[in-house]
Amino acid sequence: MDAVVSTAWLAREIQKGDPGGLRVVDVRYYLDPTRQGRDAFRAGQLPGAVFLDMDQDLSAPGGGRGLGIGRRGQRTGTRG
């Protein structure tokens, strides 16, 4: 399966009503600290989408703001 799909393909899959393993994840991230991806997600998202926060869910502990990717072999926490 391709990592990037067209909006038309995604719309068709969402309209089917049976996601069949499809999971839409919103990982909006802004370099401007006054803007928050979670706020944008709450303002409007695709049906059934979930939000993952780059700093809290996908970065190494203590990494601070930004792409605090974990050290080699370190597992980062995510919500399931």
Contacts in CASP RR format, 6 or more apart in sequence:
PFRMAT RR
TARGET T0000
AUTHOR 0000-0000-0000
METHOD contacts of the structure
MODEL  1
MDAVVSTAWLAREIQKGDPGGLRVVDVRYYLDPTRQGRDAFRAGQLPGAV
FLDMDQDLSAPGGGRGLGIGRRGQRTGTRG
10 24 0 8 1.000
10 46 0 8 1.000
13 19 0 8 1.000
13 22 0 8 1.000
14 22 0 8 1.000
14 24 0 8 1.000
14 46 0 8 1.000
14 47 0 8 1.000
14 48 0 8 1.000
19 48 0 8 1.000
23 50 0 8 1.000
24 46 0 8 1.000
24 48 0 8 1.000
24 49 0 8 1.000
24 50 0 8 1.000
25 49 0 8 1.000
25 50 0 8 1.000
25 51 0 8 1.000
25 52 0 8 1.000
26 37 0 8 1.000
26 41 0 8 1.000
26 45 0 8 1.000
26 46 0 8 1.000
26 49 0 8 1.000
26 50 0 8 1.000
26 51 0 8 1.000
26 52 0 8 1.000
27 51 0 8 1.000
27 52 0 8 1.000
27 54 0 8 1.000
27 58 0 8 1.000
28 37 0 8 1.000
28 40 0 8 1.000
28 41 0 8 1.000
28 51 0 8 1.000
29 37 0 8 1.000
29 54 0 8 1.000
30 36 0 8 1.000
30 37 0 8 1.000
33 65 0 8 1.000
37 51 0 8 1.000
37 53 0 8 1.000
38 51 0 8 1.000
38 53 0 8 1.000
41 49 0 8 1.000
41 51 0 8 1.000
45 51 0 8 1.000
52 58 0 8 1.000
52 78 0 8 1.000
52 79 0 8 1.000
54 66 0 8 1.000
54 67 0 8 1.000
55 63 0 8 1.000
55 64 0 8 1.000
55 65 0 8 1.000
55 66 0 8 1.000
55 68 0 8 1.000
57 76 0 8 1.000
57 77 0 8 1.000
57 78 0 8 1.000
57 79 0 8 1.000
58 76 0 8 1.000
58 78 0 8 1.000
59 66 0 8 1.000
59 67 0 8 1.000
59 68 0 8 1.000
59 69 0 8 1.000
59 70 0 8 1.000
59 76 0 8 1.000
60 68 0 8 1.000
60 69 0 8 1.000
60 70 0 8 1.000
60 71 0 8 1.000
60 74 0 8 1.000
60 76 0 8 1.000
61 76 0 8 1.000
61 77 0 8 1.000
63 70 0 8 1.000
70 76 0 8 1.000
END
